């Protein structure tokens, strides 16, 4: 397949947070040029998970509740596309990212003294398993270090999930996942860096 050639041209997959060797927009252009439609849909699902949601103009409480619903719906859509694409990496990554975001949101709610609506039982179980890691990462006073710890954990999980074939579709999807994670560390993108820990 054509994506073999793209895999040979990409930089090594990053193992620690920092400025990306290949920024997500450039990688996405290449993916759209060389991947089949099914894989493009999977990539779009990965990218959509990290896109911010605009406000709705409703009352603050309603906006927050609606944002939770929309965010959870995007994760579920990504999981559906993962099943349809047949990508084991995408399926496993979206499950991990879903649990991590739930654990982060629950930790923020706890610190702020706000209620947090429970997720589906299987998601809650995975989020609970990540709670200690999230609490440790968020305990520091330096937001940049906190984000580094979270993203380093993401990259370690990515390495655990990706297969041994450097030319299969999941290897290419792993590059996209890494680019999404490292997008926060592209300081040329003004106002976006470290958004997760400042929230």
ABEGO torsion letter per residue (X at the ends): XAAAAAAAABBBBBABBEBBABBAAAAAAAAAAABBAAAAAAAAAAAAAABBBBBAGBBAAAAAAAAAAAAAAAAAAAAAAAAAAGBAAAAAAAAAAAAAAAAAAAAAAAAAGBBBBBBBAAAAAAAAAAAAAAAAAAABABAAAAAAAAAAAAAAAAAAABBABAABAAAAAAAAAAAAAAAAABAABBGABGAAAAX
